[in-house]
Amino acid sequence: MDVNRALRTAVTTGKVQFGLDQTRKALKSGKARMVVLSKNCPEDIEAGKTKVLVFQGTNMELGAVCGKPFSVSALAILDPGESGILSE
């Protein structure tokens, strides 16, 4: 599976929250089905049993893959949409 394509599809067809604070909130509420962290994420996130994917690029590259004009260190996937990323 192409992770970049799956992330783009999840952002466009599913529900994704961006940023460390939003990711923590999604984990705390139990809504996050997967967490994606950039390889240079400044903080560790306690994800418990939630799947964690470490993106093998910087936060700037992760933001670009997601189609955002800003850096993304962490994101929570609440609904994968048509991406199939949860099977990763």
C-alpha positions in Angstrom: 0.0 0.0 0.0 1.2 3.5 -0.9 1.1 5.4 2.4 1.2 8.8 0.8 -1.8 8.0 -1.4 -3.7 6.4 1.5 -3.1 9.5 3.7 -4.3 11.8 0.9 -7.4 9.7 0.4 -8.1 9.6 4.1 -7.9 13.4 4.3 -10.2 13.9 1.3 -12.8 11.2 1.9 -12.6 10.5 5.6 -12.3 12.5 8.8 -8.9 13.6 10.1 -7.8 15.9 12.8 -4.4 17.7 12.6 -2.0 18.7 15.3 -0.7 17.3 18.6 -3.4 18.8 20.7 -6.2 17.6 18.5 -4.6 14.2 18.2 -4.4 13.9 22.0 -8.0 14.9 22.4 -9.1 12.3 19.8 -7.1 9.6 21.6 -8.5 10.6 25.0 -12.1 10.6 23.7 -11.5 7.2 22.0 -12.4 8.5 18.6 -9.0 8.1 17.0 -8.7 4.8 15.0 -5.1 5.5 13.9 -2.4 8.1 14.7 0.2 9.2 12.2 3.4 10.9 13.5 6.1 12.5 11.4 9.6 11.1 12.1 10.6 14.5 13.6 7.5 14.9 15.8 8.7 16.9 18.8 6.8 14.8 21.4 5.8 11.2 22.1 2.1 10.4 22.2 0.7 7.7 24.4 -1.6 5.9 22.0 -2.5 2.9 24.1 -4.1 0.3 21.8 -4.6 2.7 18.9 -2.6 1.9 15.8 0.4 4.3 15.3 2.1 4.9 12.0 5.4 6.7 11.9 5.6 8.6 8.6 9.1 8.3 7.2 9.3 12.0 6.4 9.4 15.4 8.2 6.5 17.3 9.4 6.7 19.6 6.4 6.6 16.5 4.1 3.6 15.1 6.0 1.8 18.4 5.6 2.5 18.4 1.9 1.2 14.8 1.5 -2.0 15.8 3.3 -2.4 18.8 0.9 -1.9 21.3 3.7 0.1 24.5 3.4 1.6 24.0 6.8 3.6 21.4 8.7 1.8 18.5 10.4 3.6 16.7 13.2 0.7 14.5 14.2 -2.7 13.6 12.9 -5.5 11.4 14.1 -7.6 9.4 11.7 -11.2 9.2 13.0 -12.7 7.8 9.8 -10.4 6.4 7.0 -13.0 7.1 4.3 -12.1 5.1 1.1 -8.3 5.0 2.0 -7.9 1.5 3.4 -5.1 2.9 5.6 -6.3 0.9 8.7 -5.3 -2.3 7.0 -1.7 -1.0 6.9 
